[in-house]
Amino acid sequence: MSEKPKRARRRFHAHAHARALVLNGMLLATFWQRVLGYWVDLLAAVIIWTPLEFGWRHFVLHESDIHMVWDFHEAGNIIVMVLYWGLANYFGNGQTPGKWVARTRILSLTGERMGLWQSVERGLGYGTAVLEGGLGFLQFFWDANRMCAQDRLAETIVVDVRKPREH
């Protein structure tokens, strides 16, 4: 009688441990740097969204009285925001135009580079932070690593990339 071979059981592997050691001691971005980066990126997303929304309503839906509203309940707004932040984070490896202005960068806790899905998750995380009535952003103040809702969701931190001043 032959015995069935036992299936190899999966074991947990801490993927963040080695990466955490590399990131240990990095200077985290301040709250105001993060606010600046967010608002610059939000403005950029609105600038991208406006002609797209207008074109959609005028040329596809054939609306004559076009009323456009930017909020977090409109499908077009959500799509543009997630695509903007997802693609900007991915192609900028954690540095969107807003993060560049604020002199910050998003770093992955799981790998050397921001992955595409991780970048999209972070974009979705902004929606989570807003849906929590802004509490997702305020988590910055009580988290030891200054992580907000979008950071936890995407497993990232935001660091200050300004050159240290010479004394």
C-alpha positions as CSV (number, residue, x, y, z in Angstrom):
1,M,0.0,0.0,0.0
2,S,1.5,3.3,-1.0
3,E,1.0,6.3,1.2
4,K,0.0,9.6,-0.2
5,P,2.8,12.2,0.0
6,K,2.0,14.9,2.5
7,R,1.4,18.3,1.0
8,A,4.0,20.8,1.9
9,R,2.4,23.3,4.3
10,R,2.9,26.9,3.7
11,R,4.8,28.9,6.2
12,F,4.6,32.7,6.8
13,H,7.6,34.7,5.6
14,A,8.0,38.2,7.0
15,H,8.5,40.1,3.8
16,A,8.9,43.5,5.5
17,H,11.6,42.6,8.0
18,A,14.7,43.1,5.7
19,R,13.1,46.2,4.1
20,A,12.3,47.6,7.5
21,L,15.9,47.4,8.5
22,V,16.9,49.3,5.3
23,L,14.3,52.1,6.1
24,N,15.1,52.3,9.8
25,G,16.0,55.8,10.9
26,M,14.8,57.6,7.7
27,L,13.4,61.1,8.3
28,L,9.6,61.0,8.0
29,A,7.8,63.8,6.3
30,T,6.1,66.5,8.4
31,F,2.3,66.9,8.5
32,W,2.5,70.1,6.5
33,Q,4.7,68.6,3.8
34,R,2.1,65.9,3.4
35,V,-0.8,68.4,3.3
36,L,1.1,70.4,0.6
37,G,1.8,67.3,-1.5
38,Y,-1.9,66.1,-1.2
39,W,-3.3,69.5,-2.3
40,V,-0.9,69.9,-5.2
41,D,-1.8,66.4,-6.4
42,L,-5.5,67.1,-5.9
43,L,-5.3,70.3,-7.9
44,A,-3.4,68.3,-10.7
45,A,-6.1,65.7,-10.7
46,V,-8.9,68.3,-11.0
47,I,-7.0,69.9,-13.9
48,I,-6.8,66.6,-15.7
49,W,-10.4,65.7,-14.8
50,T,-12.0,69.0,-16.0
51,P,-11.5,68.6,-19.8
52,L,-12.2,64.9,-19.6
53,E,-15.5,65.4,-17.7
54,F,-16.5,68.2,-20.0
55,G,-15.7,66.2,-23.1
56,W,-17.6,63.2,-21.8
57,R,-20.7,65.2,-21.0
58,H,-20.6,67.2,-24.2
59,F,-19.5,64.8,-26.9
60,V,-20.7,61.4,-25.5
61,L,-23.7,62.3,-23.4
62,H,-24.7,65.2,-25.6
63,E,-25.6,67.4,-22.6
64,S,-26.2,71.0,-23.4
65,D,-26.5,72.3,-19.8
66,I,-23.3,70.9,-18.3
67,H,-23.0,71.0,-14.6
68,M,-19.7,69.5,-13.3
69,V,-19.0,68.9,-9.6
70,W,-15.8,67.6,-8.0
71,D,-16.6,65.4,-5.1
72,F,-15.9,61.9,-3.9
73,H,-19.2,60.5,-5.0
74,E,-19.0,60.9,-8.8
75,A,-17.6,57.9,-10.7
76,G,-15.5,60.1,-13.0
77,N,-13.9,61.9,-10.1
78,I,-13.0,58.6,-8.4
79,I,-11.6,57.1,-11.6
80,V,-9.4,60.1,-12.4
81,M,-8.1,60.2,-8.8
82,V,-7.3,56.6,-8.5
83,L,-5.6,56.6,-12.0
84,Y,-3.8,59.8,-11.3
85,W,-2.4,58.8,-7.9
86,G,-1.8,55.2,-9.0
87,L,0.1,56.0,-12.2
88,A,1.9,59.0,-10.8
89,N,3.1,56.9,-7.8
90,Y,4.1,54.0,-10.0
91,F,5.9,55.9,-12.7
92,G,7.4,58.4,-10.2
93,N,8.4,55.5,-7.9
94,G,6.6,57.1,-5.0
95,Q,7.0,60.7,-6.0
96,T,4.0,62.3,-7.6
97,P,4.2,66.0,-8.7
98,G,2.7,67.0,-5.4
99,K,5.3,64.9,-3.5
100,W,8.0,66.5,-5.6
101,V,6.8,70.0,-4.7
102,A,6.6,69.1,-1.0
103,R,10.1,67.4,-1.2
104,T,8.7,64.0,0.0
105,R,8.6,60.5,-1.4
106,I,6.5,57.4,-0.6
107,L,8.6,54.3,0.2
108,S,7.3,50.8,0.1
109,L,7.6,48.7,3.2
110,T,7.6,45.6,1.1
111,G,10.1,46.2,-1.7
112,E,12.6,48.5,-3.3
113,R,10.1,50.0,-5.7
114,M,6.4,50.9,-5.6
115,G,4.5,48.3,-7.5
116,L,1.5,49.1,-9.7
117,W,-1.1,47.5,-7.5
118,Q,0.5,49.1,-4.4
119,S,0.3,52.5,-6.1
120,V,-3.3,52.0,-6.9
121,E,-4.0,50.8,-3.3
122,R,-2.5,54.0,-2.1
123,G,-4.8,56.0,-4.4
124,L,-7.8,54.1,-3.0
125,G,-6.5,54.7,0.5
126,Y,-7.0,58.5,0.0
127,G,-10.7,57.7,-0.5
128,T,-10.6,55.6,2.7
129,A,-9.1,58.6,4.6
130,V,-11.7,60.9,3.2
131,L,-14.6,58.5,3.9
132,E,-13.5,58.3,7.5
133,G,-14.4,62.0,7.8
134,G,-10.7,63.0,7.5
135,L,-9.8,60.8,10.5
136,G,-7.6,58.7,8.2
137,F,-5.4,61.7,7.6
138,L,-5.3,62.6,11.3
139,Q,-3.9,59.1,12.2
140,F,-0.6,60.8,11.4
141,F,-0.6,62.4,14.8
142,W,-0.8,59.2,16.9
143,D,1.0,56.7,14.8
144,A,4.7,56.1,15.8
145,N,5.7,56.0,12.1
146,R,3.3,58.8,11.0
147,M,1.2,56.5,8.9
148,C,-2.2,57.5,7.7
149,A,-5.0,55.3,6.3
150,Q,-3.5,55.2,2.8
151,D,-0.1,54.3,4.2
152,R,-1.5,51.3,6.2
153,L,-3.6,50.1,3.2
154,A,-0.6,50.2,0.8
155,E,2.1,49.4,3.3
156,T,4.1,52.6,2.8
157,I,5.7,55.4,4.6
158,V,6.3,59.0,3.5
159,V,9.8,60.4,4.0
160,D,11.4,63.9,3.8
161,V,13.8,64.0,0.9
162,R,15.2,67.5,1.5
163,K,18.9,67.7,1.8
164,P,19.9,68.1,5.4
165,R,21.2,71.5,6.2
166,E,24.9,71.9,6.8
167,H,25.7,73.2,10.3
